[in-house]
Amino acid sequence: MATTEIVTRTDDGRSTDLDTLYLLGGAALVIVGAGLVLSNPTVRKYMSQIGIGDIASAAIPDIERYFRLRAM
């Protein structure tokens, strides 16, 4: 019985661009799914109660400082 491979491999063992396509497709699905969940009014209400926006705005100065130090 002959089997077929979904991903063909080159002579040195590296996979083809199909792996990259699967990876990017999966990442796109995760982003779209997160957008759909976060667009729900109930989820937005709970997120505002938790204060996620406040945490993110408090972390931005630290992130900017990190990038300035890294660029030196």
N, C-alpha and C positions, 0 to 999 in steps of 0.2 A: 504494500500500500504506500503510495507516494504522499508525502506531506509537503505542504507549502508554508513558507515563512511569511509572516506579515511584514516584517522588517528585513530587508535584504542587507547583508553585511558585505563590506568590502574585503579585500584580501588581508588587510592588516587588522581586521576586527572592529573597525569603526562603523557605527551605524549610519544610515543615510539620513537625508533631510526629513524623513518621515517622523523620526523621534522629535525633532524640533517642532514640526507641525502639530504633533499631539500635545507637546508641552505648551505651546502658545495657545492652542485651542482650549486646553483645560484652564489656563490662566484667564482667558477671555470669559469662559463660562463662570468662573468664580467671581469675577468683577461684575458681570451682569447679574448674577444671583444676589450678590451683596447689595447692589443698587436696588433691586426689586424689594429686598427685605427692608432696606433703610427707607424706602419711599412709602412704606405702610404708616399711616397716621398713628396707630397704636404704638408701634416701635419708636417712632419719633418722639412721642410723649414720654415713654420710659427713658429714652436716651437723654432727654432734656432734664428729667428728674435726677438722673445719675450725675450729670454734669460732665459729660465727655468733652464737650467743647471747652470747658474751663481747663481741663487737664491738658488738652492739646495746646491751648493758647499759653499756658504756663510753661510748657516744654519748648516752645519755639525759641526763646532767647538762649537756652542751653544748646540747642541744635546749631544755631548760628555761631555761637562761641566755639563749638567743636569744629565746625568747618573753617573758621578763621585760624584756629590753632593748627589744624591739619595742613592748611595752605602755606604755613610758614616754612 
